[in-house]
Amino acid sequence: MIGEDYQIVSDAIGANGMRHITAVPSVLVCSVQIDFDLDAEGRIHNLVYTRGCNGNLQAIGRLLEGMPAAQAADTLSGVNCSGRGTSCTDQLSRILKSL
């Protein structure tokens, strides 16, 4: 389906040694950007969604803080929002699996 693909627009190592990823999710979801860091052990930090269901997506960021990326990807995979076949959290799962 057109629009299901996310795009990683930035993937760089910062001065603090953290890998920072910025991605644009599918147009099928409400969020327009996903930013997060991965530490050397592959754990998620500083997850921030731009737009979308603000309270819920802030909660997701807090719940995933320090979680291994592989575990987060498995947990969030396949979450479907309103019959769209994906969701803001499913998009994150897809991004994490691609790294």
C-alpha positions in Angstrom: 0.0 0.0 0.0 1.3 3.5 -0.8 2.4 5.5 2.2 3.3 2.5 4.4 7.0 3.1 4.2 8.9 5.1 6.7 12.1 6.9 5.9 15.2 7.3 8.1 16.4 10.8 7.5 19.3 10.9 9.9 21.4 8.2 11.6 24.5 9.6 13.3 26.7 9.1 16.4 26.6 12.1 18.7 29.5 13.6 20.8 28.1 11.6 23.7 28.5 8.3 21.8 24.8 7.8 21.5 23.4 6.9 18.1 20.6 9.4 17.2 18.0 8.4 14.7 15.4 10.7 13.1 12.7 9.0 10.9 9.6 10.1 9.1 6.9 7.5 9.5 4.2 6.5 7.0 1.7 9.0 6.0 -0.9 6.6 7.3 -0.2 7.5 10.9 -0.7 10.8 12.8 3.0 11.4 13.9 5.2 13.1 11.4 8.6 12.4 12.9 10.2 10.0 15.4 13.5 10.8 17.1 15.4 8.6 19.5 18.8 7.6 20.7 20.4 4.1 21.0 23.2 3.5 23.5 26.1 1.1 22.8 24.1 -1.8 24.2 21.1 -1.1 21.8 18.8 0.4 24.4 16.3 3.2 23.6 16.6 6.6 25.1 15.0 10.0 24.6 12.1 8.8 22.3 10.1 11.7 21.0 7.3 11.7 18.5 6.3 14.9 16.7 2.5 15.2 16.4 0.2 12.3 17.0 -1.7 11.4 20.2 0.6 13.5 22.4 -0.2 12.0 25.8 -0.1 8.4 24.6 3.1 8.9 22.6 4.8 10.6 25.6 3.8 7.6 27.7 5.3 5.2 25.1 8.6 7.1 25.3 8.6 6.8 29.1 7.8 3.1 29.0 10.5 2.3 26.4 13.2 4.3 28.1 16.2 2.0 28.6 14.5 -0.9 26.9 16.5 -3.0 24.4 15.5 -2.0 20.9 14.8 -5.6 19.9 12.4 -6.1 22.8 10.6 -2.9 22.0 10.3 -3.8 18.3 8.8 -7.2 19.2 6.4 -5.7 21.7 5.1 -2.9 19.3 5.1 -4.9 16.1 1.7 -5.2 14.4 -0.2 -2.6 16.5 -3.0 -1.4 14.2 -4.6 2.1 14.6 -8.1 2.4 13.2 -7.7 -0.2 10.5 -4.8 1.5 8.9 -2.6 -1.6 9.0 0.0 0.2 11.1 0.3 2.8 13.9 2.8 5.3 15.3 4.2 2.5 17.5 4.2 -0.1 14.7 6.2 2.4 12.6 8.8 2.6 15.4 8.9 -1.2 15.5 9.6 -1.3 11.8 12.3 1.3 12.1 14.0 -0.5 14.9 13.9 -3.8 13.0 15.6 -2.1 10.1 18.6 -0.9 12.1 
